[in-house]
């Protein structure tokens, strides 16, 4: 994993997830929902993350969310 995470960003745990009763998976980045996995996609995710340690889990969630940031997100802070 050293080659993938050269800057040790995965240790900071940006990503988290919650599983609903019907096995849908809600993925969060800094506590903001960025993706919902349903059906086979959610089952595949849960099987991968089941035995993963913290850094591996962060990498799995980063890969699943993909390229969701494009630089045009609004900052909700008042200026």
N, CA, C and O atoms as a Maestro MAE file, in Angstrom:
{
 s_m_m2io_version
 :::
 2.0.0
}

f_m_ct {
 s_m_title
 :::
 protein
 m_atom[316] {
  # First column is atom index #
  i_m_mmod_type
  r_m_x_coord
  r_m_y_coord
  r_m_z_coord
  i_m_residue_number
  s_m_chain_name
  s_m_pdb_residue_name
  s_m_pdb_atom_name
  i_m_atomic_number
  :::
  1 25 0.824 -1.198 0.000 1 A "UNK " " N  " 7
  2 3 0.000 0.000 0.000 1 A "UNK " " CA " 6
  3 2 0.864 1.255 0.000 1 A "UNK " " C  " 6
  4 15 0.354 2.348 -0.248 1 A "UNK " " O  " 8
  5 25 2.153 1.122 0.272 2 A "UNK " " N  " 7
  6 3 3.043 2.268 0.299 2 A "UNK " " CA " 6
  7 2 3.101 3.012 -1.022 2 A "UNK " " C  " 6
  8 15 3.181 4.240 -1.038 2 A "UNK " " O  " 8
  9 25 3.061 2.287 -2.127 3 A "UNK " " N  " 7
  10 3 3.089 2.921 -3.451 3 A "UNK " " CA " 6
  11 2 1.815 3.694 -3.731 3 A "UNK " " C  " 6
  12 15 1.854 4.717 -4.415 3 A "UNK " " O  " 8
  13 25 0.697 3.231 -3.220 4 A "UNK " " N  " 7
  14 3 -0.586 3.883 -3.478 4 A "UNK " " CA " 6
  15 2 -0.743 5.127 -2.626 4 A "UNK " " C  " 6
  16 15 -1.235 6.147 -3.110 4 A "UNK " " O  " 8
  17 25 -0.338 5.066 -1.376 5 A "UNK " " N  " 7
  18 3 -0.569 6.147 -0.414 5 A "UNK " " CA " 6
  19 2 0.742 6.788 0.021 5 A "UNK " " C  " 6
  20 15 1.099 6.742 1.198 5 A "UNK " " O  " 8
  21 25 1.447 7.375 -0.908 6 A "UNK " " N  " 7
  22 3 2.769 7.946 -0.618 6 A "UNK " " CA " 6
  23 2 2.696 9.099 0.381 6 A "UNK " " C  " 6
  24 15 3.623 9.298 1.167 6 A "UNK " " O  " 8
  25 25 1.595 9.860 0.354 7 A "UNK " " N  " 7
  26 3 1.462 11.014 1.259 7 A "UNK " " CA " 6
  27 2 0.727 10.661 2.547 7 A "UNK " " C  " 6
  28 15 0.429 11.547 3.348 7 A "UNK " " O  " 8
  29 25 0.431 9.379 2.757 8 A "UNK " " N  " 7
  30 3 -0.225 8.889 3.970 8 A "UNK " " CA " 6
  31 2 -1.583 9.555 4.216 8 A "UNK " " C  " 6
  32 15 -1.950 9.814 5.362 8 A "UNK " " O  " 8
  33 25 -2.317 9.826 3.155 9 A "UNK " " N  " 7
  34 3 -3.627 10.464 3.271 9 A "UNK " " CA " 6
  35 2 -4.698 9.504 3.780 9 A "UNK " " C  " 6
  36 15 -5.663 9.937 4.410 9 A "UNK " " O  " 8
  37 25 -4.542 8.218 3.517 10 A "UNK " " N  " 7
  38 3 -5.565 7.263 3.926 10 A "UNK " " CA " 6
  39 2 -5.652 7.105 5.440 10 A "UNK " " C  " 6
  40 15 -6.668 6.637 5.955 10 A "UNK " " O  " 8
  41 25 -4.619 7.483 6.146 11 A "UNK " " N  " 7
  42 3 -4.624 7.398 7.602 11 A "UNK " " CA " 6
  43 2 -5.557 8.438 8.220 11 A "UNK " " C  " 6
  44 15 -5.956 8.300 9.376 11 A "UNK " " O  " 8
  45 25 -5.906 9.469 7.464 12 A "UNK " " N  " 7
  46 3 -6.727 10.556 7.996 12 A "UNK " " CA " 6
  47 2 -8.216 10.236 8.013 12 A "UNK " " C  " 6
  48 15 -8.993 10.985 8.605 12 A "UNK " " O  " 8
  49 25 -8.630 9.151 7.385 13 A "UNK " " N  " 7
  50 3 -10.005 8.675 7.394 13 A "UNK " " CA " 6
  51 2 -11.016 9.729 6.952 13 A "UNK " " C  " 6
  52 15 -11.868 10.158 7.730 13 A "UNK " " O  " 8
  53 25 -10.908 10.131 5.705 14 A "UNK " " N  " 7
  54 3 -11.847 11.077 5.111 14 A "UNK " " CA " 6
  55 2 -13.206 10.441 4.873 14 A "UNK " " C  " 6
  56 15 -14.240 11.098 4.995 14 A "UNK " " O  " 8
  57 25 -13.197 9.163 4.534 15 A "UNK " " N  " 7
  58 3 -14.417 8.478 4.129 15 A "UNK " " CA " 6
  59 2 -15.033 7.692 5.267 15 A "UNK " " C  " 6
  60 15 -14.343 7.209 6.165 15 A "UNK " " O  " 8
  61 25 -16.367 7.576 5.206 16 A "UNK " " N  " 7
  62 3 -17.107 6.716 6.120 16 A "UNK " " CA " 6
  63 2 -18.312 6.177 5.362 16 A "UNK " " C  " 6
  64 15 -18.601 6.611 4.247 16 A "UNK " " O  " 8
  65 25 -19.007 5.232 5.974 17 A "UNK " " N  " 7
  66 3 -20.196 4.688 5.318 17 A "UNK " " CA " 6
  67 2 -21.196 4.203 6.349 17 A "UNK " " C  " 6
  68 15 -20.846 3.913 7.494 17 A "UNK " " O  " 8
  69 25 -22.445 4.121 5.920 18 A "UNK " " N  " 7
  70 3 -23.523 3.576 6.739 18 A "UNK " " CA " 6
  71 2 -24.313 2.613 5.872 18 A "UNK " " C  " 6
  72 15 -24.440 2.808 4.663 18 A "UNK " " O  " 8
  73 25 -24.840 1.574 6.498 19 A "UNK " " N  " 7
  74 3 -25.638 0.576 5.789 19 A "UNK " " CA " 6
  75 2 -27.069 0.677 6.304 19 A "UNK " " C  " 6
  76 15 -27.306 0.658 7.512 19 A "UNK " " O  " 8
  77 25 -28.023 0.784 5.377 20 A "UNK " " N  " 7
  78 3 -29.429 0.872 5.764 20 A "UNK " " CA " 6
  79 2 -29.999 -0.529 5.985 20 A "UNK " " C  " 6
  80 15 -29.328 -1.526 5.720 20 A "UNK " " O  " 8
  81 25 -31.232 -0.598 6.469 21 A "UNK " " N  " 7
  82 3 -31.892 -1.885 6.724 21 A "UNK " " CA " 6
  83 2 -31.991 -2.733 5.470 21 A "UNK " " C  " 6
  84 15 -31.867 -3.956 5.529 21 A "UNK " " O  " 8
  85 25 -32.213 -2.083 4.333 22 A "UNK " " N  " 7
  86 3 -32.354 -2.816 3.069 22 A "UNK " " CA " 6
  87 2 -31.021 -2.988 2.346 22 A "UNK " " C  " 6
  88 15 -30.987 -3.230 1.139 22 A "UNK " " O  " 8
  89 25 -29.932 -2.861 3.089 23 A "UNK " " N  " 7
  90 3 -28.567 -3.112 2.602 23 A "UNK " " CA " 6
  91 2 -28.066 -2.107 1.571 23 A "UNK " " C  " 6
  92 15 -27.131 -2.404 0.828 23 A "UNK " " O  " 8
  93 25 -28.670 -0.925 1.515 24 A "UNK " " N  " 7
  94 3 -28.093 0.145 0.700 24 A "UNK " " CA " 6
  95 2 -26.929 0.736 1.490 24 A "UNK " " C  " 6
  96 15 -26.989 0.831 2.716 24 A "UNK " " O  " 8
  97 25 -25.877 1.129 0.791 25 A "UNK " " N  " 7
  98 3 -24.692 1.680 1.444 25 A "UNK " " CA " 6
  99 2 -24.579 3.162 1.079 25 A "UNK " " C  " 6
  100 15 -24.579 3.527 -0.096 25 A "UNK " " O  " 8
  101 25 -24.485 3.998 2.098 26 A "UNK " " N  " 7
  102 3 -24.329 5.433 1.916 26 A "UNK " " CA " 6
  103 2 -22.882 5.792 2.226 26 A "UNK " " C  " 6
  104 15 -22.410 5.581 3.344 26 A "UNK " " O  " 8
  105 25 -22.182 6.330 1.241 27 A "UNK " " N  " 7
  106 3 -20.770 6.693 1.406 27 A "UNK " " CA " 6
  107 2 -20.655 8.191 1.671 27 A "UNK " " C  " 6
  108 15 -21.316 9.006 1.028 27 A "UNK " " O  " 8
  109 25 -19.803 8.531 2.627 28 A "UNK " " N  " 7
  110 3 -19.619 9.923 3.035 28 A "UNK " " CA " 6
  111 2 -18.153 10.320 2.915 28 A "UNK " " C  " 6
  112 15 -17.254 9.505 3.122 28 A "UNK " " O  " 8
  113 25 -17.936 11.558 2.584 29 A "UNK " " N  " 7
  114 3 -16.607 12.169 2.540 29 A "UNK " " CA " 6
  115 2 -16.699 13.412 3.409 29 A "UNK " " C  " 6
  116 15 -17.463 14.324 3.093 29 A "UNK " " O  " 8
  117 25 -15.945 13.467 4.487 30 A "UNK " " N  " 7
  118 3 -16.049 14.542 5.479 30 A "UNK " " CA " 6
  119 2 -17.500 14.732 5.919 30 A "UNK " " C  " 6
  120 15 -17.984 15.860 6.009 30 A "UNK " " O  " 8
  121 25 -18.184 13.637 6.190 31 A "UNK " " N  " 7
  122 3 -19.574 13.613 6.657 31 A "UNK " " CA " 6
  123 2 -20.582 14.179 5.655 31 A "UNK " " C  " 6
  124 15 -21.708 14.501 6.034 31 A "UNK " " O  " 8
  125 25 -20.205 14.304 4.408 32 A "UNK " " N  " 7
  126 3 -21.133 14.712 3.345 32 A "UNK " " CA " 6
  127 2 -21.366 13.506 2.446 32 A "UNK " " C  " 6
  128 15 -20.418 12.878 1.975 32 A "UNK " " O  " 8
  129 25 -22.621 13.192 2.217 33 A "UNK " " N  " 7
  130 3 -22.940 12.029 1.383 33 A "UNK " " CA " 6
  131 2 -22.498 12.282 -0.049 33 A "UNK " " C  " 6
  132 15 -22.838 13.308 -0.639 33 A "UNK " " O  " 8
  133 25 -21.733 11.337 -0.613 34 A "UNK " " N  " 7
  134 3 -21.239 11.497 -1.982 34 A "UNK " " CA " 6
  135 2 -21.699 10.389 -2.917 34 A "UNK " " C  " 6
  136 15 -21.625 10.542 -4.136 34 A "UNK " " O  " 8
  137 25 -22.182 9.256 -2.358 35 A "UNK " " N  " 7
  138 3 -22.603 8.171 -3.234 35 A "UNK " " CA " 6
  139 2 -23.480 7.201 -2.462 35 A "UNK " " C  " 6
  140 15 -23.329 7.023 -1.253 35 A "UNK " " O  " 8
  141 25 -24.412 6.570 -3.199 36 A "UNK " " N  " 7
  142 3 -25.258 5.525 -2.639 36 A "UNK " " CA " 6
  143 2 -25.063 4.267 -3.485 36 A "UNK " " C  " 6
  144 15 -25.156 4.309 -4.712 36 A "UNK " " O  " 8
  145 25 -24.793 3.162 -2.817 37 A "UNK " " N  " 7
  146 3 -24.639 1.883 -3.503 37 A "UNK " " CA " 6
  147 2 -25.867 1.025 -3.210 37 A "UNK " " C  " 6
  148 15 -26.295 0.913 -2.062 37 A "UNK " " O  " 8
  149 25 -26.426 0.424 -4.253 38 A "UNK " " N  " 7
  150 3 -27.592 -0.434 -4.092 38 A "UNK " " CA " 6
  151 2 -27.372 -1.756 -4.818 38 A "UNK " " C  " 6
  152 15 -26.539 -1.856 -5.719 38 A "UNK " " O  " 8
  153 25 -28.126 -2.758 -4.413 39 A "UNK " " N  " 7
  154 3 -28.098 -4.046 -5.100 39 A "UNK " " CA " 6
  155 2 -26.751 -4.730 -5.068 39 A "UNK " " C  " 6
  156 15 -26.089 -4.789 -4.032 39 A "UNK " " O  " 8
  157 25 -26.354 -5.250 -6.226 40 A "UNK " " N  " 7
  158 3 -25.100 -6.017 -6.329 40 A "UNK " " CA " 6
  159 2 -23.886 -5.151 -6.014 40 A "UNK " " C  " 6
  160 15 -22.897 -5.637 -5.464 40 A "UNK " " O  " 8
  161 25 -23.963 -3.867 -6.363 41 A "UNK " " N  " 7
  162 3 -22.851 -2.963 -6.088 41 A "UNK " " CA " 6
  163 2 -22.636 -2.845 -4.575 41 A "UNK " " C  " 6
  164 15 -21.498 -2.836 -4.106 41 A "UNK " " O  " 8
  165 25 -23.718 -2.757 -3.828 42 A "UNK " " N  " 7
  166 3 -23.610 -2.655 -2.374 42 A "UNK " " CA " 6
  167 2 -23.105 -3.968 -1.772 42 A "UNK " " C  " 6
  168 15 -22.289 -3.950 -0.851 42 A "UNK " " O  " 8
  169 25 -23.582 -5.103 -2.282 43 A "UNK " " N  " 7
  170 3 -23.127 -6.408 -1.796 43 A "UNK " " CA " 6
  171 2 -21.624 -6.586 -2.034 43 A "UNK " " C  " 6
  172 15 -20.901 -7.070 -1.163 43 A "UNK " " O  " 8
  173 25 -21.173 -6.195 -3.209 44 A "UNK " " N  " 7
  174 3 -19.752 -6.301 -3.553 44 A "UNK " " CA " 6
  175 2 -18.907 -5.437 -2.613 44 A "UNK " " C  " 6
  176 15 -17.865 -5.873 -2.122 44 A "UNK " " O  " 8
  177 25 -19.372 -4.204 -2.369 45 A "UNK " " N  " 7
  178 3 -18.667 -3.290 -1.479 45 A "UNK " " CA " 6
  179 2 -18.568 -3.878 -0.068 45 A "UNK " " C  " 6
  180 15 -17.493 -3.881 0.532 45 A "UNK " " O  " 8
  181 25 -19.684 -4.372 0.455 46 A "UNK " " N  " 7
  182 3 -19.708 -4.905 1.819 46 A "UNK " " CA " 6
  183 2 -18.808 -6.129 1.963 46 A "UNK " " C  " 6
  184 15 -18.176 -6.314 3.003 46 A "UNK " " O  " 8
  185 25 -18.746 -6.957 0.934 47 A "UNK " " N  " 7
  186 3 -17.869 -8.126 1.016 47 A "UNK " " CA " 6
  187 2 -16.397 -7.719 0.990 47 A "UNK " " C  " 6
  188 15 -15.567 -8.353 1.641 47 A "UNK " " O  " 8
  189 25 -16.070 -6.667 0.242 48 A "UNK " " N  " 7
  190 3 -14.677 -6.192 0.193 48 A "UNK " " CA " 6
  191 2 -14.257 -5.556 1.510 48 A "UNK " " C  " 6
  192 15 -13.142 -5.777 1.983 48 A "UNK " " O  " 8
  193 25 -15.140 -4.772 2.095 49 A "UNK " " N  " 7
  194 3 -14.764 -3.966 3.256 49 A "UNK " " CA " 6
  195 2 -14.874 -4.741 4.575 49 A "UNK " " C  " 6
  196 15 -14.386 -4.287 5.609 49 A "UNK " " O  " 8
  197 25 -15.507 -5.889 4.531 50 A "UNK " " N  " 7
  198 3 -15.769 -6.684 5.735 50 A "UNK " " CA " 6
  199 2 -14.506 -6.979 6.537 50 A "UNK " " C  " 6
  200 15 -14.509 -6.821 7.758 50 A "UNK " " O  " 8
  201 25 -13.443 -7.397 5.891 51 A "UNK " " N  " 7
  202 3 -12.212 -7.774 6.597 51 A "UNK " " CA " 6
  203 2 -11.073 -6.781 6.396 51 A "UNK " " C  " 6
  204 15 -9.924 -7.089 6.714 51 A "UNK " " O  " 8
  205 25 -11.373 -5.613 5.881 52 A "UNK " " N  " 7
  206 3 -10.327 -4.620 5.601 52 A "UNK " " CA " 6
  207 2 -9.948 -3.851 6.856 52 A "UNK " " C  " 6
  208 15 -10.793 -3.560 7.703 52 A "UNK " " O  " 8
  209 25 -8.672 -3.527 6.961 53 A "UNK " " N  " 7
  210 3 -8.264 -2.658 8.061 53 A "UNK " " CA " 6
  211 2 -8.612 -1.214 7.688 53 A "UNK " " C  " 6
  212 15 -9.176 -0.963 6.623 53 A "UNK " " O  " 8
  213 25 -8.281 -0.286 8.549 54 A "UNK " " N  " 7
  214 3 -8.688 1.108 8.381 54 A "UNK " " CA " 6
  215 2 -8.200 1.721 7.059 54 A "UNK " " C  " 6
  216 15 -8.978 2.335 6.328 54 A "UNK " " O  " 8
  217 25 -6.911 1.547 6.762 55 A "UNK " " N  " 7
  218 3 -6.355 2.133 5.536 55 A "UNK " " CA " 6
  219 2 -6.926 1.461 4.291 55 A "UNK " " C  " 6
  220 15 -7.233 2.131 3.305 55 A "UNK " " O  " 8
  221 25 -7.067 0.155 4.336 56 A "UNK " " N  " 7
  222 3 -7.649 -0.560 3.199 56 A "UNK " " CA " 6
  223 2 -9.088 -0.121 2.966 56 A "UNK " " C  " 6
  224 15 -9.516 0.037 1.822 56 A "UNK " " O  " 8
  225 25 -9.834 0.076 4.050 57 A "UNK " " N  " 7
  226 3 -11.220 0.524 3.938 57 A "UNK " " CA " 6
  227 2 -11.287 1.899 3.291 57 A "UNK " " C  " 6
  228 15 -12.148 2.153 2.448 57 A "UNK " " O  " 8
  229 25 -10.373 2.791 3.687 58 A "UNK " " N  " 7
  230 3 -10.337 4.127 3.088 58 A "UNK " " CA " 6
  231 2 -10.049 4.043 1.588 58 A "UNK " " C  " 6
  232 15 -10.658 4.761 0.795 58 A "UNK " " O  " 8
  233 25 -9.130 3.176 1.207 59 A "UNK " " N  " 7
  234 3 -8.786 3.004 -0.203 59 A "UNK " " CA " 6
  235 2 -9.975 2.440 -0.983 59 A "UNK " " C  " 6
  236 15 -10.265 2.897 -2.088 59 A "UNK " " O  " 8
  237 25 -10.653 1.462 -0.419 60 A "UNK " " N  " 7
  238 3 -11.827 0.882 -1.084 60 A "UNK " " CA " 6
  239 2 -12.890 1.953 -1.300 60 A "UNK " " C  " 6
  240 15 -13.453 2.060 -2.389 60 A "UNK " " O  " 8
  241 25 -13.167 2.746 -0.267 61 A "UNK " " N  " 7
  242 3 -14.187 3.796 -0.398 61 A "UNK " " CA " 6
  243 2 -13.755 4.864 -1.388 61 A "UNK " " C  " 6
  244 15 -14.586 5.376 -2.138 61 A "UNK " " O  " 8
  245 25 -12.471 5.212 -1.407 62 A "UNK " " N  " 7
  246 3 -11.975 6.197 -2.370 62 A "UNK " " CA " 6
  247 2 -12.168 5.696 -3.797 62 A "UNK " " C  " 6
  248 15 -12.573 6.458 -4.675 62 A "UNK " " O  " 8
  249 25 -11.881 4.426 -4.028 63 A "UNK " " N  " 7
  250 3 -12.029 3.863 -5.369 63 A "UNK " " CA " 6
  251 2 -13.493 3.792 -5.786 63 A "UNK " " C  " 6
  252 15 -13.827 4.072 -6.937 63 A "UNK " " O  " 8
  253 25 -14.364 3.419 -4.858 64 A "UNK " " N  " 7
  254 3 -15.785 3.288 -5.175 64 A "UNK " " CA " 6
  255 2 -16.409 4.648 -5.489 64 A "UNK " " C  " 6
  256 15 -17.232 4.759 -6.398 64 A "UNK " " O  " 8
  257 25 -16.022 5.671 -4.746 65 A "UNK " " N  " 7
  258 3 -16.601 6.990 -4.990 65 A "UNK " " CA " 6
  259 2 -16.073 7.588 -6.281 65 A "UNK " " C  " 6
  260 15 -16.742 8.415 -6.902 65 A "UNK " " O  " 8
  261 25 -14.884 7.180 -6.688 66 A "UNK " " N  " 7
  262 3 -14.349 7.640 -7.964 66 A "UNK " " CA " 6
  263 2 -14.016 9.114 -7.969 66 A "UNK " " C  " 6
  264 15 -13.615 9.681 -6.952 66 A "UNK " " O  " 8
  265 25 -14.184 9.718 -9.108 67 A "UNK " " N  " 7
  266 3 -13.829 11.124 -9.317 67 A "UNK " " CA " 6
  267 2 -15.059 11.996 -9.099 67 A "UNK " " C  " 6
  268 15 -15.645 12.507 -10.054 67 A "UNK " " O  " 8
  269 25 -15.448 12.162 -7.828 68 A "UNK " " N  " 7
  270 3 -16.651 12.938 -7.557 68 A "UNK " " CA " 6
  271 2 -16.378 14.420 -7.368 68 A "UNK " " C  " 6
  272 15 -17.309 15.224 -7.417 68 A "UNK " " O  " 8
  273 25 -15.123 14.802 -7.153 69 A "UNK " " N  " 7
  274 3 -14.787 16.219 -6.985 69 A "UNK " " CA " 6
  275 2 -14.253 16.790 -8.294 69 A "UNK " " C  " 6
  276 15 -13.337 16.241 -8.906 69 A "UNK " " O  " 8
  277 25 -14.841 17.886 -8.698 70 A "UNK " " N  " 7
  278 3 -14.435 18.517 -9.952 70 A "UNK " " CA " 6
  279 2 -14.013 19.978 -9.767 70 A "UNK " " C  " 6
  280 15 -13.731 20.673 -10.744 70 A "UNK " " O  " 8
  281 25 -13.970 20.439 -8.525 71 A "UNK " " N  " 7
  282 3 -13.536 21.811 -8.264 71 A "UNK " " CA " 6
  283 2 -14.643 22.837 -8.317 71 A "UNK " " C  " 6
  284 15 -14.396 24.020 -8.081 71 A "UNK " " O  " 8
  285 25 -15.865 22.412 -8.622 72 A "UNK " " N  " 7
  286 3 -16.937 23.387 -8.716 72 A "UNK " " CA " 6
  287 2 -17.952 23.216 -7.588 72 A "UNK " " C  " 6
  288 15 -19.076 23.707 -7.684 72 A "UNK " " O  " 8
  289 25 -17.555 22.515 -6.511 73 A "UNK " " N  " 7
  290 3 -18.454 22.353 -5.387 73 A "UNK " " CA " 6
  291 2 -18.603 23.671 -4.658 73 A "UNK " " C  " 6
  292 15 -17.650 24.441 -4.531 73 A "UNK " " O  " 8
  293 25 -19.804 23.918 -4.184 74 A "UNK " " N  " 7
  294 3 -20.062 25.164 -3.459 74 A "UNK " " CA " 6
  295 2 -19.631 25.009 -2.007 74 A "UNK " " C  " 6
  296 15 -19.823 23.959 -1.394 74 A "UNK " " O  " 8
  297 25 -19.058 26.049 -1.483 75 A "UNK " " N  " 7
  298 3 -18.689 26.089 -0.084 75 A "UNK " " CA " 6
  299 2 -19.850 26.729 0.660 75 A "UNK " " C  " 6
  300 15 -20.189 27.879 0.381 75 A "UNK " " O  " 8
  301 25 -20.459 26.034 1.580 76 A "UNK " " N  " 7
  302 3 -21.643 26.529 2.272 76 A "UNK " " CA " 6
  303 2 -21.326 27.486 3.403 76 A "UNK " " C  " 6
  304 15 -22.230 27.891 4.134 76 A "UNK " " O  " 8
  305 25 -20.095 27.849 3.564 77 A "UNK " " N  " 7
  306 3 -19.729 28.766 4.642 77 A "UNK " " CA " 6
  307 2 -20.071 30.185 4.228 77 A "UNK " " C  " 6
  308 15 -19.858 30.583 3.083 77 A "UNK " " O  " 8
  309 25 -20.607 30.946 5.181 78 A "UNK " " N  " 7
  310 3 -20.911 32.352 4.909 78 A "UNK " " CA " 6
  311 2 -19.631 33.164 4.988 78 A "UNK " " C  " 6
  312 15 -18.779 32.942 5.849 78 A "UNK " " O  " 8
  313 25 -19.522 34.093 4.085 79 A "UNK " " N  " 7
  314 3 -18.305 34.932 4.060 79 A "UNK " " CA " 6
  315 2 -18.617 36.333 4.517 79 A "UNK " " C  " 6
  316 15 -17.725 37.180 4.563 79 A "UNK " " O  " 8
  :::
 }
 m_bond[315] {
  # First column is bond index #
  i_m_from
  i_m_to
  i_m_order
  :::
  1 1 2 1
  2 2 3 1
  3 3 4 2
  4 3 5 1
  5 5 6 1
  6 6 7 1
  7 7 8 2
  8 7 9 1
  9 9 10 1
  10 10 11 1
  11 11 12 2
  12 11 13 1
  13 13 14 1
  14 14 15 1
  15 15 16 2
  16 15 17 1
  17 17 18 1
  18 18 19 1
  19 19 20 2
  20 19 21 1
  21 21 22 1
  22 22 23 1
  23 23 24 2
  24 23 25 1
  25 25 26 1
  26 26 27 1
  27 27 28 2
  28 27 29 1
  29 29 30 1
  30 30 31 1
  31 31 32 2
  32 31 33 1
  33 33 34 1
  34 34 35 1
  35 35 36 2
  36 35 37 1
  37 37 38 1
  38 38 39 1
  39 39 40 2
  40 39 41 1
  41 41 42 1
  42 42 43 1
  43 43 44 2
  44 43 45 1
  45 45 46 1
  46 46 47 1
  47 47 48 2
  48 47 49 1
  49 49 50 1
  50 50 51 1
  51 51 52 2
  52 51 53 1
  53 53 54 1
  54 54 55 1
  55 55 56 2
  56 55 57 1
  57 57 58 1
  58 58 59 1
  59 59 60 2
  60 59 61 1
  61 61 62 1
  62 62 63 1
  63 63 64 2
  64 63 65 1
  65 65 66 1
  66 66 67 1
  67 67 68 2
  68 67 69 1
  69 69 70 1
  70 70 71 1
  71 71 72 2
  72 71 73 1
  73 73 74 1
  74 74 75 1
  75 75 76 2
  76 75 77 1
  77 77 78 1
  78 78 79 1
  79 79 80 2
  80 79 81 1
  81 81 82 1
  82 82 83 1
  83 83 84 2
  84 83 85 1
  85 85 86 1
  86 86 87 1
  87 87 88 2
  88 87 89 1
  89 89 90 1
  90 90 91 1
  91 91 92 2
  92 91 93 1
  93 93 94 1
  94 94 95 1
  95 95 96 2
  96 95 97 1
  97 97 98 1
  98 98 99 1
  99 99 100 2
  100 99 101 1
  101 101 102 1
  102 102 103 1
  103 103 104 2
  104 103 105 1
  105 105 106 1
  106 106 107 1
  107 107 108 2
  108 107 109 1
  109 109 110 1
  110 110 111 1
  111 111 112 2
  112 111 113 1
  113 113 114 1
  114 114 115 1
  115 115 116 2
  116 115 117 1
  117 117 118 1
  118 118 119 1
  119 119 120 2
  120 119 121 1
  121 121 122 1
  122 122 123 1
  123 123 124 2
  124 123 125 1
  125 125 126 1
  126 126 127 1
  127 127 128 2
  128 127 129 1
  129 129 130 1
  130 130 131 1
  131 131 132 2
  132 131 133 1
  133 133 134 1
  134 134 135 1
  135 135 136 2
  136 135 137 1
  137 137 138 1
  138 138 139 1
  139 139 140 2
  140 139 141 1
  141 141 142 1
  142 142 143 1
  143 143 144 2
  144 143 145 1
  145 145 146 1
  146 146 147 1
  147 147 148 2
  148 147 149 1
  149 149 150 1
  150 150 151 1
  151 151 152 2
  152 151 153 1
  153 153 154 1
  154 154 155 1
  155 155 156 2
  156 155 157 1
  157 157 158 1
  158 158 159 1
  159 159 160 2
  160 159 161 1
  161 161 162 1
  162 162 163 1
  163 163 164 2
  164 163 165 1
  165 165 166 1
  166 166 167 1
  167 167 168 2
  168 167 169 1
  169 169 170 1
  170 170 171 1
  171 171 172 2
  172 171 173 1
  173 173 174 1
  174 174 175 1
  175 175 176 2
  176 175 177 1
  177 177 178 1
  178 178 179 1
  179 179 180 2
  180 179 181 1
  181 181 182 1
  182 182 183 1
  183 183 184 2
  184 183 185 1
  185 185 186 1
  186 186 187 1
  187 187 188 2
  188 187 189 1
  189 189 190 1
  190 190 191 1
  191 191 192 2
  192 191 193 1
  193 193 194 1
  194 194 195 1
  195 195 196 2
  196 195 197 1
  197 197 198 1
  198 198 199 1
  199 199 200 2
  200 199 201 1
  201 201 202 1
  202 202 203 1
  203 203 204 2
  204 203 205 1
  205 205 206 1
  206 206 207 1
  207 207 208 2
  208 207 209 1
  209 209 210 1
  210 210 211 1
  211 211 212 2
  212 211 213 1
  213 213 214 1
  214 214 215 1
  215 215 216 2
  216 215 217 1
  217 217 218 1
  218 218 219 1
  219 219 220 2
  220 219 221 1
  221 221 222 1
  222 222 223 1
  223 223 224 2
  224 223 225 1
  225 225 226 1
  226 226 227 1
  227 227 228 2
  228 227 229 1
  229 229 230 1
  230 230 231 1
  231 231 232 2
  232 231 233 1
  233 233 234 1
  234 234 235 1
  235 235 236 2
  236 235 237 1
  237 237 238 1
  238 238 239 1
  239 239 240 2
  240 239 241 1
  241 241 242 1
  242 242 243 1
  243 243 244 2
  244 243 245 1
  245 245 246 1
  246 246 247 1
  247 247 248 2
  248 247 249 1
  249 249 250 1
  250 250 251 1
  251 251 252 2
  252 251 253 1
  253 253 254 1
  254 254 255 1
  255 255 256 2
  256 255 257 1
  257 257 258 1
  258 258 259 1
  259 259 260 2
  260 259 261 1
  261 261 262 1
  262 262 263 1
  263 263 264 2
  264 263 265 1
  265 265 266 1
  266 266 267 1
  267 267 268 2
  268 267 269 1
  269 269 270 1
  270 270 271 1
  271 271 272 2
  272 271 273 1
  273 273 274 1
  274 274 275 1
  275 275 276 2
  276 275 277 1
  277 277 278 1
  278 278 279 1
  279 279 280 2
  280 279 281 1
  281 281 282 1
  282 282 283 1
  283 283 284 2
  284 283 285 1
  285 285 286 1
  286 286 287 1
  287 287 288 2
  288 287 289 1
  289 289 290 1
  290 290 291 1
  291 291 292 2
  292 291 293 1
  293 293 294 1
  294 294 295 1
  295 295 296 2
  296 295 297 1
  297 297 298 1
  298 298 299 1
  299 299 300 2
  300 299 301 1
  301 301 302 1
  302 302 303 1
  303 303 304 2
  304 303 305 1
  305 305 306 1
  306 306 307 1
  307 307 308 2
  308 307 309 1
  309 309 310 1
  310 310 311 1
  311 311 312 2
  312 311 313 1
  313 313 314 1
  314 314 315 1
  315 315 316 2
  :::
 }
}
